[in-house]
Amino acid sequence: MRRNVILATILIMVMLLAGCGDLSDVRVVMSVGMSKDEVFRVDDMTCSRTEMLVYISNIAGEYVDVYGRDIFEASVEGETLGENVKQQALAKVSQVKVINLLALDRGVEPTEELLSVINEATDEYLESISEEELSRYQIDRDKIYDMYYEYGMSKLMYSTIIKDINPEISDDEARTITVEHILLKTFDIDENGNRVELDSFTKEEKKRLAEELVQRIEGGENFETLAAEYSEDANLTYAFGKGEMDAVFENAAFNLSGGEVSGVVETEFGYHIIKCISTFNREITDENKVKILKNRRDQAFRDIYDDFEENVSRELNDKIFDSLPDMKDERIGSKNFFDVFEDRWNESELVNL
């Protein structure tokens, strides 16, 4: 029993981290009017059963390496990890196909260096596949090459779109501060997990207590000691950048100097007293710059992708897709299909595009 609970807990985390939101990219029309080897079609691009199995087996293999095969035994709301992995693979292949159509639409051609990376990755991955696997899954060099060509073109298209995004991000925009706070909540959580507002009298009592605590801190009492006694937030310390917290809380915090303590700050969560611990941290700020730039680039790409993707037609052969195995007990190739390409890409000048 305990083992199943642990597996289910891990599975929930896995499914959340898997980015199931990407499945919105797969808007398909169910069809059985396709060939027995075609799993789905995106405009005039098709995906074969072999291609889907390579994706599924390598995604499943990543979970097996981290969590072991037992993770596939658990389920969340009736969905197993194996079913989720198949959906992830469908979303990933579908997105690769759409980005390739976008590249064709925009006249983006592969560079010589990309073709070299594709050839090298094809040879390396092909060498990791046994003769028995080659025969069972009907794999040859052309199929692996075509898969890497599309995968590589999707990365090149992304790089082409985001290359003109200004990489300069100021220290102020990326600045991360560290604060401590005392929170007196103005709500409770009922047995069903719903938020229940406190009555006005209780709220007023909490506000008076918060004002009293501010006076006691100004009188010299230790902030951390009072926080340990009165705060209704298990976390004392928060480090965050702009746009990451409640706007009222954030504005009050960013207006504090090092060591300064705020007055009572009211947010939707309750009454806060905030103490600024650090107004700037070079290491954290630099890390935040990388995150902000990535988000900015991803959004620029997403805007173009979403606009193009709206007009793409799709068909899914649901009968073949449903029959595909989750591949938890099988892995096509002793090396990871995606890692082989990423390693080659990162070693090339393409990474600097």
Rosetta silent file (secondary structure, phi, psi, omega in degrees, C-alpha in Angstrom):
SEQUENCE: MRRNVILATILIMVMLLAGCGDLSDVRVVMSVGMSKDEVFRVDDMTCSRTEMLVYISNIAGEYVDVYGRDIFEASVEGETLGENVKQQALAKVSQVKVINLLALDRGVEPTEELLSVINEATDEYLESISEEELSRYQIDRDKIYDMYYEYGMSKLMYSTIIKDINPEISDDEARTITVEHILLKTFDIDENGNRVELDSFTKEEKKRLAEELVQRIEGGENFETLAAEYSEDANLTYAFGKGEMDAVFENAAFNLSGGEVSGVVETEFGYHIIKCISTFNREITDENKVKILKNRRDQAFRDIYDDFEENVSRELNDKIFDSLPDMKDERIGSKNFFDVFEDRWNESELVNL
SCORE:     score description
SCORE:     0.000 S_00000001
   1 L     0.000  -50.698 -179.394    0.000    0.000    0.000 S_00000001
   2 H   -60.946  -39.322 -179.330    2.712    2.459    1.030 S_00000001
   3 H   -62.516  -40.782 -179.813    4.719    1.579   -2.095 S_00000001
   4 H   -67.187  -36.950  178.071    1.738    2.391   -4.332 S_00000001
   5 H   -64.233  -43.193  178.906    1.180    5.727   -2.582 S_00000001
   6 H   -62.354  -44.258  178.961    4.831    6.655   -3.107 S_00000001
   7 H   -62.356  -41.424 -179.468    4.652    5.675   -6.770 S_00000001
   8 H   -65.506  -38.858  178.669    1.469    7.687   -7.260 S_00000001
   9 H   -63.474  -45.243  178.153    3.053   10.731   -5.598 S_00000001
  10 H   -62.642  -40.646 -178.259    6.103   10.501   -7.842 S_00000001
  11 H   -62.642  -40.148  176.703    3.857   10.008  -10.876 S_00000001
  12 H   -58.347  -45.997  179.099    1.935   13.223  -10.091 S_00000001
  13 H   -62.545  -42.932 -179.181    5.242   15.106   -9.961 S_00000001
  14 H   -61.141  -45.530 -177.390    6.424   13.451  -13.175 S_00000001
  15 H   -67.150  -35.008  176.443    3.253   14.365  -15.055 S_00000001
  16 H   -67.181  -44.217 -179.076    3.427   17.956  -13.858 S_00000001
  17 H   -71.316  -19.694 -177.970    7.075   18.272  -14.870 S_00000001
  18 L   -71.994  -11.152  177.933    6.372   16.632  -18.215 S_00000001
  19 L    70.492   55.449 -177.713    4.643   19.770  -19.399 S_00000001
  20 H   -64.347  -15.781  177.366    1.298   18.287  -20.313 S_00000001
  21 H   -61.621  -22.774  179.027    0.214   21.740  -21.408 S_00000001
  22 H   -64.474  -14.725 -178.663    2.145   21.114  -24.611 S_00000001
  23 H   -68.084  -13.916  175.332   -0.633   18.752  -25.650 S_00000001
  24 H   -64.466  -17.547  178.032   -2.595   21.808  -26.765 S_00000001
  25 H   -72.699  -16.164 -174.818   -0.284   21.687  -29.784 S_00000001
  26 L  -104.060   81.408  174.539   -1.947   18.452  -30.888 S_00000001
  27 L   -99.877  104.233 -170.294   -5.302   19.446  -32.307 S_00000001
  28 L  -121.357  157.802  172.617   -6.136   16.458  -34.455 S_00000001
  29 E  -106.484  121.427 -179.032   -8.982   15.019  -36.452 S_00000001
  30 E   -64.705  136.610 -176.293   -9.473   11.323  -35.781 S_00000001
  31 L  -150.218  145.523  172.412   -9.141    9.303  -38.947 S_00000001
  32 L  -119.482   10.268 -178.837   -8.889    5.725  -40.083 S_00000001
  33 L   -93.755   35.286 -178.899   -8.383    6.595  -43.736 S_00000001
  34 L  -117.946  166.829 -179.365   -4.600    6.486  -43.526 S_00000001
  35 L   -68.755  160.644 -175.158   -2.084    3.789  -44.373 S_00000001
  36 L   -66.225  -13.923 -179.565   -1.350    1.110  -41.782 S_00000001
  37 L  -101.196   -8.692 -178.001    2.085    2.634  -41.128 S_00000001
  38 E   -92.946  122.656  178.096    0.946    6.250  -40.694 S_00000001
  39 E   -86.814  -44.921  174.394    0.201    7.324  -37.128 S_00000001
  40 E  -153.732  165.182 -179.326   -0.664   10.921  -37.959 S_00000001
  41 E  -131.276  135.277  175.171   -0.421   13.518  -40.683 S_00000001
  42 E  -119.468  109.402 -169.472    0.292   17.257  -40.385 S_00000001
  43 L    50.615 -119.366 -179.220   -0.636   18.907  -43.673 S_00000001
  44 L  -101.775   12.229  176.168    1.442   16.870  -46.141 S_00000001
  45 E   -99.657  135.641 -178.507    3.971   15.630  -43.552 S_00000001
  46 E  -116.281  160.124  175.410    3.415   12.182  -42.050 S_00000001
  47 E  -123.446  123.879 -177.817    4.666   10.353  -38.984 S_00000001
  48 E   -85.692  165.665  177.037    5.304    6.626  -39.228 S_00000001
  49 H   -60.111  -41.662  179.423    4.849    3.979  -36.553 S_00000001
  50 H   -59.883  -44.794 -179.643    8.624    3.539  -36.390 S_00000001
  51 H   -60.936  -43.993  179.227    9.153    7.251  -35.767 S_00000001
  52 H   -63.456  -40.168 -178.499    6.602    7.285  -32.937 S_00000001
  53 H   -66.615  -35.381  176.593    8.165    4.220  -31.318 S_00000001
  54 H   -62.975  -45.540  179.359   11.622    5.846  -31.332 S_00000001
  55 H   -64.261  -48.270 -177.979   10.195    8.907  -29.585 S_00000001
  56 H   -61.139  -45.983 -175.943    8.139    6.889  -27.106 S_00000001
  57 H   -64.633  -36.153 -178.604   10.974    4.500  -26.231 S_00000001
  58 H   -77.536  -34.401  174.753   13.464    7.298  -25.600 S_00000001
  59 H   -68.770  -44.628  178.097   11.069    9.390  -23.500 S_00000001
  60 H   -61.221  -40.038 -179.825   10.052    6.292  -21.511 S_00000001
  61 H   -61.130  -33.796  178.491   13.717    5.378  -21.082 S_00000001
  62 H   -64.361  -39.408  178.290   14.442    8.723  -19.445 S_00000001
  63 H   -70.067  -40.651  178.789   11.822    8.003  -16.761 S_00000001
  64 H   -60.977  -42.046 -179.280   13.061    4.440  -16.244 S_00000001
  65 H   -61.184  -36.105 -176.375   16.619    5.720  -15.746 S_00000001
  66 H   -88.033  -45.750 -170.815   15.498    8.159  -13.041 S_00000001
  67 H  -110.254  -12.416 -175.458   12.587    6.391  -11.309 S_00000001
  68 L    85.634  165.132 -176.694   12.797    2.738  -12.347 S_00000001
  69 H   -67.918  -22.805 -177.383   10.139    0.687  -14.148 S_00000001
  70 H   -60.497  -25.567 -178.531    7.868    0.577  -11.098 S_00000001
  71 H   -61.218  -24.673 -179.137    6.787    4.162  -11.781 S_00000001
  72 H   -75.891  -11.049 -179.567    4.814    2.830  -14.755 S_00000001
  73 H   -81.105  -24.464 -177.095    2.637    0.756  -12.412 S_00000001
  74 L   -82.568  161.932  176.892    1.052    3.777  -10.725 S_00000001
  75 E  -142.389  153.333  176.578   -1.774    5.875  -12.122 S_00000001
  76 E  -124.885  118.957 -178.625   -3.248    9.316  -11.466 S_00000001
  77 L    51.504   39.900  175.185   -6.979    9.761  -12.096 S_00000001
  78 L    84.727   -4.523 -179.612   -6.927    6.622  -14.214 S_00000001
  79 E  -104.567  127.273  178.550   -3.992    7.709  -16.403 S_00000001
  80 E   -88.756  164.247  176.987   -0.752    5.759  -16.244 S_00000001
  81 H   -62.715  -35.494  179.139    2.671    7.178  -16.996 S_00000001
  82 H   -58.885  -42.768  177.558    2.811    4.961  -20.074 S_00000001
  83 H   -66.345  -38.527  179.447   -0.270    6.660  -21.514 S_00000001
  84 H   -66.153  -39.678  178.578    1.147   10.049  -20.591 S_00000001
  85 H   -61.987  -40.833  177.968    4.468    9.239  -22.279 S_00000001
  86 H   -62.338  -39.847  177.622    2.662    8.373  -25.495 S_00000001
  87 H   -66.866  -38.422  176.287    0.876   11.721  -25.370 S_00000001
  88 H   -61.214  -44.618 -179.722    4.192   13.491  -24.747 S_00000001
  89 H   -63.033  -42.355  178.520    5.717   11.768  -27.756 S_00000001
  90 H   -61.250  -43.520  179.816    2.732   12.702  -29.925 S_00000001
  91 H   -64.865  -40.636 -177.015    2.991   16.338  -28.836 S_00000001
  92 H   -68.667  -46.611  179.167    6.745   16.453  -29.422 S_00000001
  93 H   -63.911  -42.392 -179.290    6.662   14.880  -32.887 S_00000001
  94 H   -59.685  -43.497  179.868    3.695   17.025  -33.859 S_00000001
  95 H   -65.130  -40.777  177.256    5.485   20.205  -32.852 S_00000001
  96 H   -58.436  -43.168 -179.474    8.609   19.194  -34.776 S_00000001
  97 H   -63.836  -44.308 -178.598    6.473   18.636  -37.902 S_00000001
  98 H   -64.136  -40.627 -179.944    4.723   21.991  -37.570 S_00000001
  99 H   -66.693  -33.896  175.378    8.017   23.846  -37.115 S_00000001
 100 H   -65.573  -38.484  175.405    9.363   22.138  -40.238 S_00000001
 101 H   -64.319  -37.963  177.007    6.315   23.358  -42.156 S_00000001
 102 H   -63.723  -40.376  178.427    7.009   26.834  -40.783 S_00000001
 103 H   -63.078  -42.486  177.588   10.621   26.583  -42.005 S_00000001
 104 H   -63.263  -41.587 -179.415    9.408   25.608  -45.473 S_00000001
 105 H   -62.707  -33.494 -176.992    6.919   28.472  -45.447 S_00000001
 106 H   -97.066    2.129  177.200    9.679   30.937  -44.580 S_00000001
 107 L    70.511   27.867  178.940   12.236   29.473  -46.965 S_00000001
 108 L   -81.738  124.179 -178.081   14.705   28.478  -44.224 S_00000001
 109 L  -107.461  151.047  177.583   17.302   26.053  -45.586 S_00000001
 110 L   -68.315  142.554  176.043   19.660   23.760  -43.618 S_00000001
 111 L   -83.787  164.245  177.582   23.212   25.001  -43.264 S_00000001
 112 H   -60.435  -38.477 -178.980   26.213   22.848  -44.129 S_00000001
 113 H   -67.288  -38.263  177.694   27.067   22.616  -40.448 S_00000001
 114 H   -64.164  -42.996  178.584   23.559   21.428  -39.581 S_00000001
 115 H   -61.513  -35.907  177.618   23.723   18.741  -42.279 S_00000001
 116 H   -65.896  -43.465  178.517   27.063   17.642  -40.818 S_00000001
 117 H   -62.347  -41.664 -179.999   25.548   17.434  -37.325 S_00000001
 118 H   -62.256  -44.884  179.553   22.597   15.457  -38.701 S_00000001
 119 H   -63.780  -44.680 -179.012   24.890   12.962  -40.431 S_00000001
 120 H   -64.583  -42.753  179.513   27.115   12.515  -37.370 S_00000001
 121 H   -64.995  -39.817  179.037   24.142   12.090  -35.037 S_00000001
 122 H   -59.912  -47.155 -179.017   22.564    9.579  -37.443 S_00000001
 123 H   -64.951  -42.559 -177.681   25.697    7.429  -37.511 S_00000001
 124 H   -65.072  -46.263 -178.510   26.191    7.600  -33.738 S_00000001
 125 H   -69.362  -39.114 -179.344   22.612    6.690  -32.868 S_00000001
 126 H   -61.436  -37.245  178.846   22.397    4.011  -35.550 S_00000001
 127 H   -65.751  -22.503 -178.638   25.484    2.312  -34.100 S_00000001
 128 L   -85.661   -5.773 -178.877   23.715    2.063  -30.744 S_00000001
 129 L   -96.403  128.694 -178.000   20.804    0.084  -32.249 S_00000001
 130 L   -72.688  161.177  178.019   21.192   -3.687  -32.313 S_00000001
 131 H   -60.499  -37.886  179.963   20.627   -5.767  -35.431 S_00000001
 132 H   -64.541  -40.675  178.119   17.612   -7.340  -33.774 S_00000001
 133 H   -67.487  -40.730  178.367   16.084   -3.899  -33.096 S_00000001
 134 H   -56.465  -42.004 -178.567   16.793   -2.727  -36.637 S_00000001
 135 H   -73.717  -45.814 -175.462   14.843   -5.706  -37.951 S_00000001
 136 H   -63.971  -40.169 -176.148   11.998   -5.638  -35.405 S_00000001
 137 L  -100.700    7.383  177.071   11.271   -1.928  -35.808 S_00000001
 138 L    53.703   53.390 -178.470   12.123   -1.745  -39.516 S_00000001
 139 L  -103.308  137.005  170.778   14.770    0.899  -38.993 S_00000001
 140 L  -137.887  177.668 -175.782   17.373    1.917  -41.534 S_00000001
 141 H   -61.671  -38.886 -177.682   19.731    4.866  -41.924 S_00000001
 142 H   -60.765  -39.578 -178.945   17.329    6.853  -44.081 S_00000001
 143 H   -66.490  -44.520  179.407   14.619    6.774  -41.407 S_00000001
 144 H   -66.646  -40.013  178.243   16.957    7.940  -38.645 S_00000001
 145 H   -60.543  -46.235 -179.099   18.452   10.582  -40.925 S_00000001
 146 H   -62.067  -39.005  178.690   15.001   11.936  -41.808 S_00000001
 147 H   -65.027  -43.479  179.260   14.038   12.092  -38.138 S_00000001
 148 H   -69.731  -32.032  178.026   17.208   13.967  -37.241 S_00000001
 149 H   -61.870  -48.342 -179.338   16.760   16.254  -40.246 S_00000001
 150 H   -66.556  -40.324  178.975   13.330   17.326  -39.016 S_00000001
 151 H   -63.511  -43.814  179.583   14.515   17.570  -35.405 S_00000001
 152 H   -66.430  -40.572  178.767   17.518   19.652  -36.477 S_00000001
 153 H   -65.210  -33.143  177.726   15.447   21.923  -38.712 S_00000001
 154 H   -66.008  -37.721  177.804   13.067   22.598  -35.822 S_00000001
 155 H   -70.473  -39.402  178.728   16.014   23.772  -33.695 S_00000001
 156 H   -64.873  -39.894  179.180   17.400   25.853  -36.569 S_00000001
 157 H   -63.683  -41.964  177.075   13.992   27.473  -37.103 S_00000001
 158 H   -60.162  -47.785 -178.919   13.775   28.358  -33.412 S_00000001
 159 H   -62.331  -36.956 -179.970   17.272   29.872  -33.511 S_00000001
 160 H   -65.281  -40.711 -177.972   16.410   31.825  -36.657 S_00000001
 161 H   -70.343  -39.734 -172.412   13.319   33.374  -35.081 S_00000001
 162 H   -93.245   -0.904 -172.950   14.915   34.346  -31.760 S_00000001
 163 L   -64.003  -26.292 -177.637   18.326   35.498  -33.058 S_00000001
 164 L   -94.206    3.486  176.958   17.308   39.172  -33.186 S_00000001
 165 L   -70.004  125.960 -177.744   15.905   39.240  -29.652 S_00000001
 166 L   -60.417  118.023 -178.119   17.956   41.768  -27.682 S_00000001
 167 L   -82.189   -4.647 -176.915   20.042   39.765  -25.184 S_00000001
 168 L   -79.711  119.694  177.843   20.806   42.846  -23.067 S_00000001
 169 L  -127.662  125.121 -174.950   18.950   42.769  -19.762 S_00000001
 170 L   -71.480  158.004  175.929   19.721   45.408  -17.156 S_00000001
 171 H   -59.387  -36.790 -177.492   20.660   44.639  -13.574 S_00000001
 172 H   -66.557  -41.321  179.969   17.542   46.477  -12.443 S_00000001
 173 H   -65.548  -36.366 -175.935   15.225   44.339  -14.583 S_00000001
 174 H   -96.132   -0.723 -174.484   16.842   41.122  -13.374 S_00000001
 175 L   -58.531  132.610  177.149   17.475   42.237   -9.795 S_00000001
 176 E  -116.057  129.598  179.213   16.501   39.674   -7.194 S_00000001
 177 E  -110.319  160.200  177.656   15.971   40.683   -3.588 S_00000001
 178 E  -120.529  128.498 -179.671   15.822   38.605   -0.429 S_00000001
 179 E  -133.374  160.541  166.765   13.305   39.371    2.309 S_00000001
 180 E  -114.161  153.923  178.511   11.915   37.923    5.493 S_00000001
 181 E  -150.633  158.352  172.316    8.298   38.437    6.431 S_00000001
 182 E  -113.475  129.794  179.836    5.625   37.925    9.045 S_00000001
 183 E  -120.618  129.449  170.425    2.180   37.003    7.713 S_00000001
 184 E  -113.591  107.785 -171.124   -1.121   37.171    9.549 S_00000001
 185 E   -73.610  148.489  177.923   -3.630   35.503    7.215 S_00000001
 186 L  -109.530   23.704  178.182   -7.127   36.856    6.601 S_00000001
 187 E  -152.731  163.371  172.501   -8.565   33.530    5.462 S_00000001
 188 E  -122.367  170.251  174.363   -8.791   29.865    6.386 S_00000001
 189 E  -115.922  123.755 -178.590   -8.920   26.691    4.301 S_00000001
 190 L   -80.112 -179.454 -174.605  -11.930   24.434    4.889 S_00000001
 191 L   -65.336  -17.531  178.162  -11.945   20.633    4.855 S_00000001
 192 L   -95.508    5.946  178.625  -12.613   20.640    1.096 S_00000001
 193 L    82.873   12.186 -179.429   -9.581   22.785    0.373 S_00000001
 194 L   -92.844  146.458  177.895  -11.611   25.925   -0.320 S_00000001
 195 E   -76.390  134.007  178.165  -10.607   29.388    0.826 S_00000001
 196 E  -127.228  118.444 -178.463  -12.901   30.915    3.465 S_00000001
 197 E   -68.066  142.449  174.979  -12.550   34.608    4.336 S_00000001
 198 L   -72.872  155.855  177.722  -12.351   35.528    8.013 S_00000001
 199 L   -69.592  161.475 -174.152  -15.096   37.732    9.414 S_00000001
 200 H   -60.973  -35.167  179.700  -14.469   41.476    9.597 S_00000001
 201 H   -64.798  -45.575 -179.650  -13.970   41.458   13.390 S_00000001
 202 H   -65.301  -38.591  177.383  -11.236   38.798   13.195 S_00000001
 203 H   -61.519  -42.960 -179.509   -9.561   40.629   10.320 S_00000001
 204 H   -64.420  -38.410  176.772   -9.493   43.827   12.344 S_00000001
 205 H   -62.230  -40.421  179.165   -7.958   41.981   15.287 S_00000001
 206 H   -65.919  -40.748 -179.943   -5.239   40.630   12.994 S_00000001
 207 H   -63.855  -42.220  178.684   -4.536   44.078   11.611 S_00000001
 208 H   -62.938  -39.243  177.770   -4.164   45.515   15.131 S_00000001
 209 H   -64.183  -41.842  178.865   -1.753   42.694   16.003 S_00000001
 210 H   -60.761  -42.788  178.905    0.289   43.402   12.861 S_00000001
 211 H   -64.708  -37.315  177.413    0.506   47.104   13.803 S_00000001
 212 H   -65.695  -39.960  179.181    1.566   46.140   17.315 S_00000001
 213 H   -64.787  -38.088  176.552    4.307   43.860   15.934 S_00000001
 214 H   -59.183  -45.175  179.631    5.649   46.718   13.780 S_00000001
 215 H   -63.099  -39.759 -179.783    5.913   48.875   16.902 S_00000001
 216 H   -67.316  -37.473  176.962    7.663   46.104   18.822 S_00000001
 217 H   -66.178  -43.500  178.028   10.189   45.635   15.987 S_00000001
 218 H   -64.267  -25.380  178.460   10.789   49.394   15.875 S_00000001
 219 L   -82.467   -3.310  174.301   11.292   49.199   19.637 S_00000001
 220 L   112.881   -2.493  179.181   14.163   46.751   19.172 S_00000001
 221 L   -70.687  151.152 -175.520   12.596   43.303   19.410 S_00000001
 222 L   -71.632  127.705 -177.361   14.082   40.618   17.170 S_00000001
 223 H   -62.742  -46.814 -176.765   12.242   40.183   13.840 S_00000001
 224 H   -64.262  -36.255  179.004   13.010   36.468   13.494 S_00000001
 225 H   -65.169  -44.318  178.848   11.840   35.748   17.048 S_00000001
 226 H   -67.019  -36.656  178.846    8.526   37.484   16.452 S_00000001
 227 H   -63.500  -42.630 -179.866    8.153   35.742   13.089 S_00000001
 228 H   -62.607  -32.269 -177.174    8.656   32.335   14.716 S_00000001
 229 H   -85.053  -37.815 -169.287    5.936   33.132   17.252 S_00000001
 230 H  -113.349  -25.749 -172.862    3.327   34.908   15.144 S_00000001
 231 L   -66.599  139.280  178.977    3.789   34.311   11.413 S_00000001
 232 L  -103.726   21.772  172.702    1.250   32.049    9.735 S_00000001
 233 L  -116.284  127.051 -179.198    3.532   31.308    6.783 S_00000001
 234 L   -64.144  -24.536  178.918    5.851   28.318    7.157 S_00000001
 235 L   -94.514  126.883  176.766    8.412   30.163    5.018 S_00000001
 236 L   -88.767  -38.324 -170.714   10.246   33.045    6.640 S_00000001
 237 E  -113.581  138.850  175.253   12.525   33.955    3.718 S_00000001
 238 E  -133.657  138.921  172.445   11.782   34.639    0.052 S_00000001
 239 E  -120.136  128.513 -174.725   14.111   35.558   -2.816 S_00000001
 240 E  -158.257  158.973  175.536   12.403   36.867   -5.958 S_00000001
 241 E  -106.231 -177.426 -177.707   12.647   39.168   -8.938 S_00000001
 242 L   -68.514  138.176  178.528   10.170   41.594  -10.416 S_00000001
 243 L    85.167    7.918 -175.626    6.885   40.119  -11.564 S_00000001
 244 L  -105.712  -15.401 -176.276    7.178   36.965   -9.457 S_00000001
 245 L  -122.968  175.321  171.811    5.159   37.890   -6.344 S_00000001
 246 L   -52.331  133.918 -172.201    1.898   39.610   -5.449 S_00000001
 247 H   -58.782  -41.608 -178.797    2.224   43.132   -6.886 S_00000001
 248 H   -66.309  -46.402  178.145    1.499   44.942   -3.606 S_00000001
 249 H   -60.147  -45.737 -177.401    3.935   42.761   -1.654 S_00000001
 250 H   -63.070  -46.030 -179.776    6.563   43.116   -4.378 S_00000001
 251 H   -61.080  -42.354  179.147    6.315   46.909   -4.613 S_00000001
 252 H   -64.379  -41.969 -178.250    6.656   47.286   -0.856 S_00000001
 253 H   -66.348  -44.155 -177.218    9.636   44.927   -0.759 S_00000001
 254 H   -70.055  -15.907  178.663   11.509   46.564   -3.639 S_00000001
 255 L   -90.450    0.360  179.321   11.136   49.983   -1.990 S_00000001
 256 L   -90.464  148.404  171.836   12.990   48.846    1.141 S_00000001
 257 L   -91.244  166.948  179.809   16.695   49.369    1.790 S_00000001
 258 L   -57.367  125.993  179.666   18.907   46.673    3.257 S_00000001
 259 L    85.349  -10.546 -177.769   17.850   45.915    6.846 S_00000001
 260 L   -76.947  147.412  179.620   14.784   48.162    6.623 S_00000001
 261 E  -115.855  136.437 -179.063   11.391   46.911    7.879 S_00000001
 262 E   -78.314  172.509  166.454    8.080   47.880    6.289 S_00000001
 263 E   -81.940 -159.860  178.423    4.869   48.932    7.939 S_00000001
 264 E   -77.140  125.894  179.991    1.800   46.728    7.621 S_00000001
 265 E  -114.380  119.843 -178.273    1.325   45.630    3.995 S_00000001
 266 E   -98.569  127.366  174.620   -2.089   44.223    3.073 S_00000001
 267 E  -127.543 -176.887  178.193   -2.425   41.706    0.224 S_00000001
 268 L   -65.286  -15.161 -179.228   -5.035   39.097   -0.700 S_00000001
 269 L   -90.016  -23.293 -178.858   -3.240   36.736    1.682 S_00000001
 270 E   145.879 -150.737 -178.508   -3.397   38.942    4.739 S_00000001
 271 E  -104.278  124.970 -178.097   -1.227   41.424    6.635 S_00000001
 272 E  -112.610  149.968  164.867    2.537   41.300    6.073 S_00000001
 273 E  -124.198  123.500 -170.778    5.506   42.880    7.766 S_00000001
 274 E  -114.384  134.843  174.637    8.531   42.728    5.471 S_00000001
 275 E  -117.975  125.783  179.622   12.214   42.983    6.319 S_00000001
 276 E   -81.891  123.114  179.145   14.707   43.489    3.501 S_00000001
 277 E   -94.866  -42.647 -179.067   17.740   41.216    3.880 S_00000001
 278 E  -148.353  132.660  179.477   19.498   41.916    0.578 S_00000001
 279 L   -94.772   -9.021 -178.815   18.703   44.361   -2.235 S_00000001
 280 L  -162.764  135.368  175.973   21.101   42.840   -4.766 S_00000001
 281 L  -137.292  113.273 -173.747   22.911   39.569   -5.336 S_00000001
 282 H   -58.022  -46.079 -176.491   25.187   39.411   -8.377 S_00000001
 283 H   -63.443  -46.812 -178.594   25.087   35.630   -8.782 S_00000001
 284 H   -68.596  -36.986  178.697   21.304   35.363   -8.480 S_00000001
 285 H   -62.968  -43.422  178.646   20.793   38.420  -10.700 S_00000001
 286 H   -64.232  -38.440  177.037   22.949   36.905  -13.446 S_00000001
 287 H   -64.502  -38.761 -179.671   21.014   33.645  -13.192 S_00000001
 288 H   -67.963  -31.298  177.036   17.771   35.596  -13.445 S_00000001
 289 H   -62.217  -41.632  178.785   19.022   37.336  -16.608 S_00000001
 290 H   -62.372  -42.623 -179.500   19.416   33.941  -18.278 S_00000001
 291 H   -66.454  -43.250 -179.698   15.870   32.980  -17.252 S_00000001
 292 H   -63.540  -43.157 -179.864   14.376   36.288  -18.428 S_00000001
 293 H   -63.688  -42.328  178.978   16.124   36.051  -21.805 S_00000001
 294 H   -62.534  -44.422  179.298   14.947   32.477  -22.310 S_00000001
 295 H   -62.410  -39.526 -179.850   11.367   33.437  -21.454 S_00000001
 296 H   -65.007  -43.432  179.563   11.565   36.417  -23.812 S_00000001
 297 H   -67.980  -43.736  179.702   12.869   34.246  -26.655 S_00000001
 298 H   -60.171  -40.090 -179.611   10.371   31.457  -26.002 S_00000001
 299 H   -67.458  -40.263  178.234    7.518   33.964  -26.088 S_00000001
 300 H   -61.429  -42.276  178.143    8.757   35.503  -29.349 S_00000001
 301 H   -67.350  -44.690 -177.280    8.888   32.041  -30.908 S_00000001
 302 H   -60.281  -38.964  179.629    5.547   31.015  -29.439 S_00000001
 303 H   -59.202  -44.031 -179.666    3.804   34.073  -30.895 S_00000001
 304 H   -72.514  -43.704 -178.823    4.932   33.145  -34.419 S_00000001
 305 H   -60.434  -48.467 -176.674    4.404   29.405  -33.927 S_00000001
 306 H   -61.830  -40.758 -179.952    0.872   29.769  -32.568 S_00000001
 307 H   -63.531  -41.163  179.733   -0.179   32.063  -35.402 S_00000001
 308 H   -72.267  -41.209 -172.861    1.144   29.623  -38.017 S_00000001
 309 H   -65.826  -25.189 -179.607   -0.103   26.501  -36.254 S_00000001
 310 L   -59.616  -28.582 -175.270   -3.717   27.690  -36.280 S_00000001
 311 L  -101.579   11.434 -179.667   -3.919   27.046  -40.022 S_00000001
 312 L   -92.682  132.424  177.264   -2.278   23.605  -40.026 S_00000001
 313 L   -89.956  149.643 -177.943   -4.486   20.589  -40.642 S_00000001
 314 E  -140.707  147.207  173.091   -3.938   17.368  -38.698 S_00000001
 315 E  -137.609  134.501  177.344   -5.171   13.804  -38.822 S_00000001
 316 E  -118.070  128.625  173.263   -4.525   11.115  -36.250 S_00000001
 317 L   -83.872   87.248 -172.276   -4.946    7.402  -36.902 S_00000001
 318 H   -62.227  -28.717 -179.614   -6.299    6.765  -33.419 S_00000001
 319 H   -64.915  -45.791  178.655   -6.513    3.017  -33.974 S_00000001
 320 H   -70.108  -42.741 -178.158   -2.760    2.712  -34.590 S_00000001
 321 H   -60.354  -46.121 -179.445   -1.862    5.282  -31.932 S_00000001
 322 H   -62.842  -27.017 -177.802   -3.889    3.521  -29.232 S_00000001
 323 H   -83.813   -9.153 -178.504   -2.200    0.223  -30.119 S_00000001
 324 L   -67.099  138.106  177.972    1.325    1.588  -29.647 S_00000001
 325 L   -74.139  159.633  178.922    3.164    0.125  -26.624 S_00000001
 326 L   -80.816   -9.144  172.588    4.437    2.393  -23.831 S_00000001
 327 L    63.265   22.050  179.595    7.947    0.955  -24.401 S_00000001
 328 L   -68.093  -25.741 -178.465    8.806    0.881  -20.701 S_00000001
 329 L  -101.700    0.442 -178.980   10.400   -2.538  -21.149 S_00000001
 330 L  -133.193  144.158  175.597   12.038   -1.808  -24.498 S_00000001
 331 L  -135.669  125.477  179.004   14.485    0.829  -25.627 S_00000001
 332 L   -84.084  105.736 -178.294   15.413    1.456  -29.221 S_00000001
 333 L    94.095  142.353  178.385   19.156    2.068  -29.095 S_00000001
 334 L   -80.856  -11.294  176.348   21.524    1.997  -26.151 S_00000001
 335 L  -111.129  156.455  179.287   21.908    5.781  -26.444 S_00000001
 336 L   -78.594  126.524 -177.491   19.218    8.421  -26.060 S_00000001
 337 H   -53.675  -45.602 -176.213   17.978    9.669  -29.436 S_00000001
 338 H   -73.442  -41.469 -178.861   17.621   13.272  -28.251 S_00000001
 339 H   -62.684  -38.174  179.977   20.859   13.429  -26.253 S_00000001
 340 H   -57.700  -46.446 -179.345   22.910   12.238  -29.223 S_00000001
 341 H   -69.914  -44.757 -177.286   21.718   15.176  -31.320 S_00000001
 342 H   -60.193  -39.557  178.912   21.893   17.746  -28.509 S_00000001
 343 H   -62.597  -44.100  179.108   25.504   16.803  -27.753 S_00000001
 344 H   -65.769  -42.900  179.290   26.485   17.247  -31.405 S_00000001
 345 H   -60.181  -46.960 -177.175   24.537   20.519  -31.645 S_00000001
 346 H   -68.022  -22.820  177.723   26.165   21.938  -28.512 S_00000001
 347 H   -83.464  -12.433 -176.243   29.637   21.061  -29.817 S_00000001
 348 L   -96.767  174.600  176.049   28.995   22.947  -33.071 S_00000001
 349 H   -75.391   -9.964 -179.809   28.816   26.628  -33.925 S_00000001
 350 H   -61.526  -29.168 -178.111   25.059   26.232  -34.322 S_00000001
 351 H   -65.428  -19.078 -178.319   24.655   26.736  -30.591 S_00000001
 352 H   -96.252    6.080 -179.858   25.836   30.351  -31.066 S_00000001
 353 L   -63.130    0.000    0.000   23.210   31.256  -33.666 S_00000001
